Amino acid sequence: FVSLASIEVSSDVHVEEVRVVQLFQDVFPSEIPGFPPVREVEFFIDLHPGTGPILESPYRMAPVELVELK
């Protein structure tokens, strides 16, 4: 159902024409209700006092080691 909801469907295409729906007619509704209304979503990350960001330094090789590797 999620994959069907993400496909733009024109008014002349019916749900029954989709092959997956034909195979599983008892699972899918006869009409797709559409997308929920657009709404703002609040997103935040809780930070604890005293913690720092997680940083991973990229692995760097000294030029001498790089020459040896080549």
mmJSON file of the N, C-alpha and C atoms, coordinates in Angstrom:
{"data_MODEL":{"atom_site":{
"group_PDB":["ATOM","ATOM","ATOM","ATOM","ATOM","ATOM","ATOM","ATOM","ATOM","ATOM","ATOM","ATOM","ATOM","ATOM","ATOM","ATOM","ATOM","ATOM","ATOM","ATOM","ATOM","ATOM","ATOM","ATOM","ATOM","ATOM","ATOM","ATOM","ATOM","ATOM","ATOM","ATOM","ATOM","ATOM","ATOM","ATOM","ATOM","ATOM","ATOM","ATOM","ATOM","ATOM","ATOM","ATOM","ATOM","ATOM","ATOM","ATOM","ATOM","ATOM","ATOM","ATOM","ATOM","ATOM","ATOM","ATOM","ATOM","ATOM","ATOM","ATOM","ATOM","ATOM","ATOM","ATOM","ATOM","ATOM","ATOM","ATOM","ATOM","ATOM","ATOM","ATOM","ATOM","ATOM","ATOM","ATOM","ATOM","ATOM","ATOM","ATOM","ATOM","ATOM","ATOM","ATOM","ATOM","ATOM","ATOM","ATOM","ATOM","ATOM","ATOM","ATOM","ATOM","ATOM","ATOM","ATOM","ATOM","ATOM","ATOM","ATOM","ATOM","ATOM","ATOM","ATOM","ATOM","ATOM","ATOM","ATOM","ATOM","ATOM","ATOM","ATOM","ATOM","ATOM","ATOM","ATOM","ATOM","ATOM","ATOM","ATOM","ATOM","ATOM","ATOM","ATOM","ATOM","ATOM","ATOM","ATOM","ATOM","ATOM","ATOM","ATOM","ATOM","ATOM","ATOM","ATOM","ATOM","ATOM","ATOM","ATOM","ATOM","ATOM","ATOM","ATOM","ATOM","ATOM","ATOM","ATOM","ATOM","ATOM","ATOM","ATOM","ATOM","ATOM","ATOM","ATOM","ATOM","ATOM","ATOM","ATOM","ATOM","ATOM","ATOM","ATOM","ATOM","ATOM","ATOM","ATOM","ATOM","ATOM","ATOM","ATOM","ATOM","ATOM","ATOM","ATOM","ATOM","ATOM","ATOM","ATOM","ATOM","ATOM","ATOM","ATOM","ATOM","ATOM","ATOM","ATOM","ATOM","ATOM","ATOM","ATOM","ATOM","ATOM","ATOM","ATOM","ATOM","ATOM","ATOM","ATOM","ATOM","ATOM","ATOM","ATOM","ATOM","ATOM","ATOM","ATOM","ATOM","ATOM"],
"id":[1,2,3,4,5,6,7,8,9,10,11,12,13,14,15,16,17,18,19,20,21,22,23,24,25,26,27,28,29,30,31,32,33,34,35,36,37,38,39,40,41,42,43,44,45,46,47,48,49,50,51,52,53,54,55,56,57,58,59,60,61,62,63,64,65,66,67,68,69,70,71,72,73,74,75,76,77,78,79,80,81,82,83,84,85,86,87,88,89,90,91,92,93,94,95,96,97,98,99,100,101,102,103,104,105,106,107,108,109,110,111,112,113,114,115,116,117,118,119,120,121,122,123,124,125,126,127,128,129,130,131,132,133,134,135,136,137,138,139,140,141,142,143,144,145,146,147,148,149,150,151,152,153,154,155,156,157,158,159,160,161,162,163,164,165,166,167,168,169,170,171,172,173,174,175,176,177,178,179,180,181,182,183,184,185,186,187,188,189,190,191,192,193,194,195,196,197,198,199,200,201,202,203,204,205,206,207,208,209,210],
"type_symbol":["N","C","C","N","C","C","N","C","C","N","C","C","N","C","C","N","C","C","N","C","C","N","C","C","N","C","C","N","C","C","N","C","C","N","C","C","N","C","C","N","C","C","N","C","C","N","C","C","N","C","C","N","C","C","N","C","C","N","C","C","N","C","C","N","C","C","N","C","C","N","C","C","N","C","C","N","C","C","N","C","C","N","C","C","N","C","C","N","C","C","N","C","C","N","C","C","N","C","C","N","C","C","N","C","C","N","C","C","N","C","C","N","C","C","N","C","C","N","C","C","N","C","C","N","C","C","N","C","C","N","C","C","N","C","C","N","C","C","N","C","C","N","C","C","N","C","C","N","C","C","N","C","C","N","C","C","N","C","C","N","C","C","N","C","C","N","C","C","N","C","C","N","C","C","N","C","C","N","C","C","N","C","C","N","C","C","N","C","C","N","C","C","N","C","C","N","C","C","N","C","C","N","C","C","N","C","C","N","C","C"],
"label_atom_id":["N","CA","C","N","CA","C","N","CA","C","N","CA","C","N","CA","C","N","CA","C","N","CA","C","N","CA","C","N","CA","C","N","CA","C","N","CA","C","N","CA","C","N","CA","C","N","CA","C","N","CA","C","N","CA","C","N","CA","C","N","CA","C","N","CA","C","N","CA","C","N","CA","C","N","CA","C","N","CA","C","N","CA","C","N","CA","C","N","CA","C","N","CA","C","N","CA","C","N","CA","C","N","CA","C","N","CA","C","N","CA","C","N","CA","C","N","CA","C","N","CA","C","N","CA","C","N","CA","C","N","CA","C","N","CA","C","N","CA","C","N","CA","C","N","CA","C","N","CA","C","N","CA","C","N","CA","C","N","CA","C","N","CA","C","N","CA","C","N","CA","C","N","CA","C","N","CA","C","N","CA","C","N","CA","C","N","CA","C","N","CA","C","N","CA","C","N","CA","C","N","CA","C","N","CA","C","N","CA","C","N","CA","C","N","CA","C","N","CA","C","N","CA","C","N","CA","C","N","CA","C","N","CA","C","N","CA","C","N","CA","C","N","CA","C"],
"label_alt_id":[null,null,null,null,null,null,null,null,null,null,null,null,null,null,null,null,null,null,null,null,null,null,null,null,null,null,null,null,null,null,null,null,null,null,null,null,null,null,null,null,null,null,null,null,null,null,null,null,null,null,null,null,null,null,null,null,null,null,null,null,null,null,null,null,null,null,null,null,null,null,null,null,null,null,null,null,null,null,null,null,null,null,null,null,null,null,null,null,null,null,null,null,null,null,null,null,null,null,null,null,null,null,null,null,null,null,null,null,null,null,null,null,null,null,null,null,null,null,null,null,null,null,null,null,null,null,null,null,null,null,null,null,null,null,null,null,null,null,null,null,null,null,null,null,null,null,null,null,null,null,null,null,null,null,null,null,null,null,null,null,null,null,null,null,null,null,null,null,null,null,null,null,null,null,null,null,null,null,null,null,null,null,null,null,null,null,null,null,null,null,null,null,null,null,null,null,null,null,null,null,null,null,null,null,null,null,null,null,null,null],
"label_comp_id":["PHE","PHE","PHE","VAL","VAL","VAL","SER","SER","SER","LEU","LEU","LEU","ALA","ALA","ALA","SER","SER","SER","ILE","ILE","ILE","GLU","GLU","GLU","VAL","VAL","VAL","SER","SER","SER","SER","SER","SER","ASP","ASP","ASP","VAL","VAL","VAL","HIS","HIS","HIS","VAL","VAL","VAL","GLU","GLU","GLU","GLU","GLU","GLU","VAL","VAL","VAL","ARG","ARG","ARG","VAL","VAL","VAL","VAL","VAL","VAL","GLN","GLN","GLN","LEU","LEU","LEU","PHE","PHE","PHE","GLN","GLN","GLN","ASP","ASP","ASP","VAL","VAL","VAL","PHE","PHE","PHE","PRO","PRO","PRO","SER","SER","SER","GLU","GLU","GLU","ILE","ILE","ILE","PRO","PRO","PRO","GLY","GLY","GLY","PHE","PHE","PHE","PRO","PRO","PRO","PRO","PRO","PRO","VAL","VAL","VAL","ARG","ARG","ARG","GLU","GLU","GLU","VAL","VAL","VAL","GLU","GLU","GLU","PHE","PHE","PHE","PHE","PHE","PHE","ILE","ILE","ILE","ASP","ASP","ASP","LEU","LEU","LEU","HIS","HIS","HIS","PRO","PRO","PRO","GLY","GLY","GLY","THR","THR","THR","GLY","GLY","GLY","PRO","PRO","PRO","ILE","ILE","ILE","LEU","LEU","LEU","GLU","GLU","GLU","SER","SER","SER","PRO","PRO","PRO","TYR","TYR","TYR","ARG","ARG","ARG","MET","MET","MET","ALA","ALA","ALA","PRO","PRO","PRO","VAL","VAL","VAL","GLU","GLU","GLU","LEU","LEU","LEU","VAL","VAL","VAL","GLU","GLU","GLU","LEU","LEU","LEU","LYS","LYS","LYS"],
"label_asym_id":["A","A","A","A","A","A","A","A","A","A","A","A","A","A","A","A","A","A","A","A","A","A","A","A","A","A","A","A","A","A","A","A","A","A","A","A","A","A","A","A","A","A","A","A","A","A","A","A","A","A","A","A","A","A","A","A","A","A","A","A","A","A","A","A","A","A","A","A","A","A","A","A","A","A","A","A","A","A","A","A","A","A","A","A","A","A","A","A","A","A","A","A","A","A","A","A","A","A","A","A","A","A","A","A","A","A","A","A","A","A","A","A","A","A","A","A","A","A","A","A","A","A","A","A","A","A","A","A","A","A","A","A","A","A","A","A","A","A","A","A","A","A","A","A","A","A","A","A","A","A","A","A","A","A","A","A","A","A","A","A","A","A","A","A","A","A","A","A","A","A","A","A","A","A","A","A","A","A","A","A","A","A","A","A","A","A","A","A","A","A","A","A","A","A","A","A","A","A","A","A","A","A","A","A","A","A","A","A","A","A"],
"label_entity_id":["1","1","1","1","1","1","1","1","1","1","1","1","1","1","1","1","1","1","1","1","1","1","1","1","1","1","1","1","1","1","1","1","1","1","1","1","1","1","1","1","1","1","1","1","1","1","1","1","1","1","1","1","1","1","1","1","1","1","1","1","1","1","1","1","1","1","1","1","1","1","1","1","1","1","1","1","1","1","1","1","1","1","1","1","1","1","1","1","1","1","1","1","1","1","1","1","1","1","1","1","1","1","1","1","1","1","1","1","1","1","1","1","1","1","1","1","1","1","1","1","1","1","1","1","1","1","1","1","1","1","1","1","1","1","1","1","1","1","1","1","1","1","1","1","1","1","1","1","1","1","1","1","1","1","1","1","1","1","1","1","1","1","1","1","1","1","1","1","1","1","1","1","1","1","1","1","1","1","1","1","1","1","1","1","1","1","1","1","1","1","1","1","1","1","1","1","1","1","1","1","1","1","1","1","1","1","1","1","1","1"],
"label_seq_id":[1,1,1,2,2,2,3,3,3,4,4,4,5,5,5,6,6,6,7,7,7,8,8,8,9,9,9,10,10,10,11,11,11,12,12,12,13,13,13,14,14,14,15,15,15,16,16,16,17,17,17,18,18,18,19,19,19,20,20,20,21,21,21,22,22,22,23,23,23,24,24,24,25,25,25,26,26,26,27,27,27,28,28,28,29,29,29,30,30,30,31,31,31,32,32,32,33,33,33,34,34,34,35,35,35,36,36,36,37,37,37,38,38,38,39,39,39,40,40,40,41,41,41,42,42,42,43,43,43,44,44,44,45,45,45,46,46,46,47,47,47,48,48,48,49,49,49,50,50,50,51,51,51,52,52,52,53,53,53,54,54,54,55,55,55,56,56,56,57,57,57,58,58,58,59,59,59,60,60,60,61,61,61,62,62,62,63,63,63,64,64,64,65,65,65,66,66,66,67,67,67,68,68,68,69,69,69,70,70,70],
"pdbx_PDB_ins_code":[null,null,null,null,null,null,null,null,null,null,null,null,null,null,null,null,null,null,null,null,null,null,null,null,null,null,null,null,null,null,null,null,null,null,null,null,null,null,null,null,null,null,null,null,null,null,null,null,null,null,null,null,null,null,null,null,null,null,null,null,null,null,null,null,null,null,null,null,null,null,null,null,null,null,null,null,null,null,null,null,null,null,null,null,null,null,null,null,null,null,null,null,null,null,null,null,null,null,null,null,null,null,null,null,null,null,null,null,null,null,null,null,null,null,null,null,null,null,null,null,null,null,null,null,null,null,null,null,null,null,null,null,null,null,null,null,null,null,null,null,null,null,null,null,null,null,null,null,null,null,null,null,null,null,null,null,null,null,null,null,null,null,null,null,null,null,null,null,null,null,null,null,null,null,null,null,null,null,null,null,null,null,null,null,null,null,null,null,null,null,null,null,null,null,null,null,null,null,null,null,null,null,null,null,null,null,null,null,null,null],
"Cartn_x":[0.827,0.0,0.864,1.984,2.862,3.43,3.824,4.384,3.326,2.086,1.03,0.742,0.85,0.583,1.674,2.88,3.972,4.002,3.191,3.129,2.063,2.401,1.394,0.409,-0.844,-1.872,-2.8,-2.972,-3.915,-5.328,-6.297,-7.686,-8.199,-7.556,-8.044,-7.452,-6.563,-5.987,-6.728,-7.128,-7.858,-6.948,-7.209,-6.392,-6.406,-7.503,-7.624,-6.686,-6.154,-5.282,-3.846,-3.479,-2.127,-2.022,-0.963,-0.832,-0.826,-0.101,-0.029,-1.413,-2.159,-3.51,-4.392,-4.196,-4.977,-4.701,-3.457,-3.103,-3.61,-3.678,-4.064,-5.24,-6.339,-7.49,-8.1,-7.972,-8.567,-7.791,-6.546,-5.707,-5.862,-5.974,-6.0,-7.422,-7.582,-8.91,-9.292,-10.566,-11.013,-10.629,-10.447,-10.025,-8.839,-7.907,-6.77,-7.186,-7.171,-7.661,-6.797,-5.534,-4.659,-3.666,-2.938,-1.911,-2.507,-1.911,-2.367,-2.003,-2.667,-2.346,-0.911,-0.322,1.047,1.043,1.953,2.041,3.494,3.747,5.107,5.471,6.673,7.148,8.28,8.163,9.231,10.281,11.518,12.612,13.688,14.115,15.19,15.969,17.193,18.062,18.34,18.056,18.328,19.828,20.402,21.814,21.933,22.86,23.111,24.279,24.233,25.323,26.664,27.681,29.021,29.386,28.454,28.783,29.187,30.077,30.529,30.065,30.234,29.838,30.731,30.174,30.936,31.661,32.946,33.749,34.644,34.692,35.62,36.552,37.802,38.773,38.962,39.054,39.319,40.724,40.88,42.178,43.086,44.188,45.152,46.486,47.122,48.398,49.499,50.581,51.72,52.219,52.729,53.206,54.257,55.119,56.146,55.487,54.503,53.799,53.032,52.475,51.732,52.653,53.866,54.843,55.213,55.402,55.74,54.614,53.393,52.251,52.145,52.434,52.353,53.45],
"Cartn_y":[-1.188,0.0,1.242,1.216,2.381,2.681,1.644,1.885,2.435,2.026,2.565,4.02,4.372,5.743,6.685,6.186,7.051,7.249,6.518,6.652,7.68,8.584,9.539,8.804,8.872,8.151,9.159,9.044,9.929,9.407,10.213,9.852,8.716,8.441,7.38,6.008,5.917,4.639,4.156,2.897,2.329,1.395,1.277,0.445,-1.0,-1.454,-2.848,-3.195,-2.185,-2.432,-2.755,-2.51,-2.79,-4.284,-4.919,-6.377,-6.901,-6.228,-6.678,-6.627,-5.603,-5.483,-6.602,-6.974,-8.071,-9.372,-9.594,-10.836,-10.873,-9.723,-9.661,-8.698,-8.962,-8.063,-7.961,-9.002,-8.961,-8.064,-7.698,-6.884,-5.394,-5.025,-3.623,-3.073,-1.814,-1.201,-0.887,-0.707,-0.424,0.985,1.909,3.264,3.652,4.39,4.889,6.239,6.383,7.622,8.844,8.665,9.799,10.026,11.109,11.434,12.233,12.133,12.974,14.428,15.37,16.779,17.102,18.058,18.475,19.188,18.808,19.432,19.568,20.49,20.722,19.677,19.146,18.141,18.75,18.664,19.17,18.08,18.429,17.479,18.109,17.394,17.892,16.712,17.009,16.001,16.425,15.542,15.839,15.729,16.778,16.773,16.74,15.963,15.877,16.784,17.437,18.337,17.6,18.228,17.667,16.749,16.449,15.575,16.425,15.902,16.588,15.847,16.454,15.776,14.568,13.588,12.392,12.691,12.708,12.995,11.805,11.455,10.419,11.062,11.124,11.718,10.814,11.405,10.569,9.981,8.775,8.12,8.796,9.296,9.941,9.222,9.101,8.405,9.432,9.278,10.165,9.993,11.068,10.966,9.878,9.68,8.637,7.26,7.028,5.739,5.542,6.628,6.54,6.139,6.689,6.323,4.854,4.39,2.98,2.063,2.492,1.678,1.563,2.66,2.647,1.774],
"Cartn_z":[0.0,0.0,0.0,0.693,0.751,-0.623,-1.361,-2.685,-3.622,-3.461,-4.299,-3.958,-2.701,-2.291,-2.765,-2.988,-3.418,-4.927,-5.658,-7.109,-7.452,-8.368,-8.801,-9.696,-9.336,-10.07,-10.708,-12.025,-12.688,-12.47,-12.778,-12.487,-13.361,-14.497,-15.373,-15.042,-14.071,-13.66,-12.425,-12.438,-11.314,-10.531,-9.252,-8.376,-8.853,-9.381,-9.813,-10.968,-11.669,-12.815,-12.406,-11.179,-10.698,-10.415,-10.919,-10.848,-9.407,-8.517,-7.128,-6.489,-6.815,-6.268,-6.807,-8.054,-8.632,-7.901,-7.507,-6.827,-5.392,-4.738,-3.327,-3.143,-3.798,-3.745,-2.354,-1.556,-0.22,0.746,0.399,1.281,0.993,-0.273,-0.657,-0.651,-0.225,-0.273,-1.714,-1.96,-3.325,-3.763,-2.816,-3.141,-2.268,-2.85,-2.081,-1.507,-0.189,0.414,0.126,-0.234,-0.517,0.6,0.485,1.461,2.613,3.796,4.903,4.617,5.254,5.004,5.422,4.73,5.026,6.372,7.232,8.544,8.941,9.835,10.299,11.346,11.225,12.163,12.972,14.282,15.137,15.315,15.068,15.187,16.048,17.057,17.894,18.457,18.886,19.477,20.908,21.839,23.243,23.507,24.073,24.437,25.95,26.429,27.86,28.211,29.365,29.752,29.823,29.303,29.373,28.222,27.341,26.212,25.021,24.241,23.046,21.81,20.671,19.439,19.169,18.521,18.163,16.86,16.927,15.747,15.438,14.197,13.757,12.749,13.082,12.173,10.969,9.794,8.625,8.712,8.227,8.266,7.257,7.724,6.832,6.946,5.819,5.776,5.52,6.196,5.988,4.557,3.948,2.561,2.365,3.355,3.237,3.175,4.028,4.018,2.716,2.172,0.925,-0.22,-0.241,-1.276,-1.14,0.1,0.318,-0.15,0.062,-0.327,-1.839,-2.528,-3.991,-4.55],
"occupancy":[1.0,1.0,1.0,1.0,1.0,1.0,1.0,1.0,1.0,1.0,1.0,1.0,1.0,1.0,1.0,1.0,1.0,1.0,1.0,1.0,1.0,1.0,1.0,1.0,1.0,1.0,1.0,1.0,1.0,1.0,1.0,1.0,1.0,1.0,1.0,1.0,1.0,1.0,1.0,1.0,1.0,1.0,1.0,1.0,1.0,1.0,1.0,1.0,1.0,1.0,1.0,1.0,1.0,1.0,1.0,1.0,1.0,1.0,1.0,1.0,1.0,1.0,1.0,1.0,1.0,1.0,1.0,1.0,1.0,1.0,1.0,1.0,1.0,1.0,1.0,1.0,1.0,1.0,1.0,1.0,1.0,1.0,1.0,1.0,1.0,1.0,1.0,1.0,1.0,1.0,1.0,1.0,1.0,1.0,1.0,1.0,1.0,1.0,1.0,1.0,1.0,1.0,1.0,1.0,1.0,1.0,1.0,1.0,1.0,1.0,1.0,1.0,1.0,1.0,1.0,1.0,1.0,1.0,1.0,1.0,1.0,1.0,1.0,1.0,1.0,1.0,1.0,1.0,1.0,1.0,1.0,1.0,1.0,1.0,1.0,1.0,1.0,1.0,1.0,1.0,1.0,1.0,1.0,1.0,1.0,1.0,1.0,1.0,1.0,1.0,1.0,1.0,1.0,1.0,1.0,1.0,1.0,1.0,1.0,1.0,1.0,1.0,1.0,1.0,1.0,1.0,1.0,1.0,1.0,1.0,1.0,1.0,1.0,1.0,1.0,1.0,1.0,1.0,1.0,1.0,1.0,1.0,1.0,1.0,1.0,1.0,1.0,1.0,1.0,1.0,1.0,1.0,1.0,1.0,1.0,1.0,1.0,1.0,1.0,1.0,1.0,1.0,1.0,1.0,1.0,1.0,1.0,1.0,1.0,1.0],
"B_iso_or_equiv":[0.0,0.0,0.0,0.0,0.0,0.0,0.0,0.0,0.0,0.0,0.0,0.0,0.0,0.0,0.0,0.0,0.0,0.0,0.0,0.0,0.0,0.0,0.0,0.0,0.0,0.0,0.0,0.0,0.0,0.0,0.0,0.0,0.0,0.0,0.0,0.0,0.0,0.0,0.0,0.0,0.0,0.0,0.0,0.0,0.0,0.0,0.0,0.0,0.0,0.0,0.0,0.0,0.0,0.0,0.0,0.0,0.0,0.0,0.0,0.0,0.0,0.0,0.0,0.0,0.0,0.0,0.0,0.0,0.0,0.0,0.0,0.0,0.0,0.0,0.0,0.0,0.0,0.0,0.0,0.0,0.0,0.0,0.0,0.0,0.0,0.0,0.0,0.0,0.0,0.0,0.0,0.0,0.0,0.0,0.0,0.0,0.0,0.0,0.0,0.0,0.0,0.0,0.0,0.0,0.0,0.0,0.0,0.0,0.0,0.0,0.0,0.0,0.0,0.0,0.0,0.0,0.0,0.0,0.0,0.0,0.0,0.0,0.0,0.0,0.0,0.0,0.0,0.0,0.0,0.0,0.0,0.0,0.0,0.0,0.0,0.0,0.0,0.0,0.0,0.0,0.0,0.0,0.0,0.0,0.0,0.0,0.0,0.0,0.0,0.0,0.0,0.0,0.0,0.0,0.0,0.0,0.0,0.0,0.0,0.0,0.0,0.0,0.0,0.0,0.0,0.0,0.0,0.0,0.0,0.0,0.0,0.0,0.0,0.0,0.0,0.0,0.0,0.0,0.0,0.0,0.0,0.0,0.0,0.0,0.0,0.0,0.0,0.0,0.0,0.0,0.0,0.0,0.0,0.0,0.0,0.0,0.0,0.0,0.0,0.0,0.0,0.0,0.0,0.0,0.0,0.0,0.0,0.0,0.0,0.0],
"pdbx_formal_charge":[null,null,null,null,null,null,null,null,null,null,null,null,null,null,null,null,null,null,null,null,null,null,null,null,null,null,null,null,null,null,null,null,null,null,null,null,null,null,null,null,null,null,null,null,null,null,null,null,null,null,null,null,null,null,null,null,null,null,null,null,null,null,null,null,null,null,null,null,null,null,null,null,null,null,null,null,null,null,null,null,null,null,null,null,null,null,null,null,null,null,null,null,null,null,null,null,null,null,null,null,null,null,null,null,null,null,null,null,null,null,null,null,null,null,null,null,null,null,null,null,null,null,null,null,null,null,null,null,null,null,null,null,null,null,null,null,null,null,null,null,null,null,null,null,null,null,null,null,null,null,null,null,null,null,null,null,null,null,null,null,null,null,null,null,null,null,null,null,null,null,null,null,null,null,null,null,null,null,null,null,null,null,null,null,null,null,null,null,null,null,null,null,null,null,null,null,null,null,null,null,null,null,null,null,null,null,null,null,null,null],
"auth_seq_id":[1,1,1,2,2,2,3,3,3,4,4,4,5,5,5,6,6,6,7,7,7,8,8,8,9,9,9,10,10,10,11,11,11,12,12,12,13,13,13,14,14,14,15,15,15,16,16,16,17,17,17,18,18,18,19,19,19,20,20,20,21,21,21,22,22,22,23,23,23,24,24,24,25,25,25,26,26,26,27,27,27,28,28,28,29,29,29,30,30,30,31,31,31,32,32,32,33,33,33,34,34,34,35,35,35,36,36,36,37,37,37,38,38,38,39,39,39,40,40,40,41,41,41,42,42,42,43,43,43,44,44,44,45,45,45,46,46,46,47,47,47,48,48,48,49,49,49,50,50,50,51,51,51,52,52,52,53,53,53,54,54,54,55,55,55,56,56,56,57,57,57,58,58,58,59,59,59,60,60,60,61,61,61,62,62,62,63,63,63,64,64,64,65,65,65,66,66,66,67,67,67,68,68,68,69,69,69,70,70,70],
"auth_comp_id":["PHE","PHE","PHE","VAL","VAL","VAL","SER","SER","SER","LEU","LEU","LEU","ALA","ALA","ALA","SER","SER","SER","ILE","ILE","ILE","GLU","GLU","GLU","VAL","VAL","VAL","SER","SER","SER","SER","SER","SER","ASP","ASP","ASP","VAL","VAL","VAL","HIS","HIS","HIS","VAL","VAL","VAL","GLU","GLU","GLU","GLU","GLU","GLU","VAL","VAL","VAL","ARG","ARG","ARG","VAL","VAL","VAL","VAL","VAL","VAL","GLN","GLN","GLN","LEU","LEU","LEU","PHE","PHE","PHE","GLN","GLN","GLN","ASP","ASP","ASP","VAL","VAL","VAL","PHE","PHE","PHE","PRO","PRO","PRO","SER","SER","SER","GLU","GLU","GLU","ILE","ILE","ILE","PRO","PRO","PRO","GLY","GLY","GLY","PHE","PHE","PHE","PRO","PRO","PRO","PRO","PRO","PRO","VAL","VAL","VAL","ARG","ARG","ARG","GLU","GLU","GLU","VAL","VAL","VAL","GLU","GLU","GLU","PHE","PHE","PHE","PHE","PHE","PHE","ILE","ILE","ILE","ASP","ASP","ASP","LEU","LEU","LEU","HIS","HIS","HIS","PRO","PRO","PRO","GLY","GLY","GLY","THR","THR","THR","GLY","GLY","GLY","PRO","PRO","PRO","ILE","ILE","ILE","LEU","LEU","LEU","GLU","GLU","GLU","SER","SER","SER","PRO","PRO","PRO","TYR","TYR","TYR","ARG","ARG","ARG","MET","MET","MET","ALA","ALA","ALA","PRO","PRO","PRO","VAL","VAL","VAL","GLU","GLU","GLU","LEU","LEU","LEU","VAL","VAL","VAL","GLU","GLU","GLU","LEU","LEU","LEU","LYS","LYS","LYS"],
"auth_asym_id":["A","A","A","A","A","A","A","A","A","A","A","A","A","A","A","A","A","A","A","A","A","A","A","A","A","A","A","A","A","A","A","A","A","A","A","A","A","A","A","A","A","A","A","A","A","A","A","A","A","A","A","A","A","A","A","A","A","A","A","A","A","A","A","A","A","A","A","A","A","A","A","A","A","A","A","A","A","A","A","A","A","A","A","A","A","A","A","A","A","A","A","A","A","A","A","A","A","A","A","A","A","A","A","A","A","A","A","A","A","A","A","A","A","A","A","A","A","A","A","A","A","A","A","A","A","A","A","A","A","A","A","A","A","A","A","A","A","A","A","A","A","A","A","A","A","A","A","A","A","A","A","A","A","A","A","A","A","A","A","A","A","A","A","A","A","A","A","A","A","A","A","A","A","A","A","A","A","A","A","A","A","A","A","A","A","A","A","A","A","A","A","A","A","A","A","A","A","A","A","A","A","A","A","A","A","A","A","A","A","A"],
"auth_atom_id":["N","CA","C","N","CA","C","N","CA","C","N","CA","C","N","CA","C","N","CA","C","N","CA","C","N","CA","C","N","CA","C","N","CA","C","N","CA","C","N","CA","C","N","CA","C","N","CA","C","N","CA","C","N","CA","C","N","CA","C","N","CA","C","N","CA","C","N","CA","C","N","CA","C","N","CA","C","N","CA","C","N","CA","C","N","CA","C","N","CA","C","N","CA","C","N","CA","C","N","CA","C","N","CA","C","N","CA","C","N","CA","C","N","CA","C","N","CA","C","N","CA","C","N","CA","C","N","CA","C","N","CA","C","N","CA","C","N","CA","C","N","CA","C","N","CA","C","N","CA","C","N","CA","C","N","CA","C","N","CA","C","N","CA","C","N","CA","C","N","CA","C","N","CA","C","N","CA","C","N","CA","C","N","CA","C","N","CA","C","N","CA","C","N","CA","C","N","CA","C","N","CA","C","N","CA","C","N","CA","C","N","CA","C","N","CA","C","N","CA","C","N","CA","C","N","CA","C","N","CA","C","N","CA","C","N","CA","C","N","CA","C","N","CA","C"],
"pdbx_PDB_model_num":[1,1,1,1,1,1,1,1,1,1,1,1,1,1,1,1,1,1,1,1,1,1,1,1,1,1,1,1,1,1,1,1,1,1,1,1,1,1,1,1,1,1,1,1,1,1,1,1,1,1,1,1,1,1,1,1,1,1,1,1,1,1,1,1,1,1,1,1,1,1,1,1,1,1,1,1,1,1,1,1,1,1,1,1,1,1,1,1,1,1,1,1,1,1,1,1,1,1,1,1,1,1,1,1,1,1,1,1,1,1,1,1,1,1,1,1,1,1,1,1,1,1,1,1,1,1,1,1,1,1,1,1,1,1,1,1,1,1,1,1,1,1,1,1,1,1,1,1,1,1,1,1,1,1,1,1,1,1,1,1,1,1,1,1,1,1,1,1,1,1,1,1,1,1,1,1,1,1,1,1,1,1,1,1,1,1,1,1,1,1,1,1,1,1,1,1,1,1,1,1,1,1,1,1,1,1,1,1,1,1]
}}}
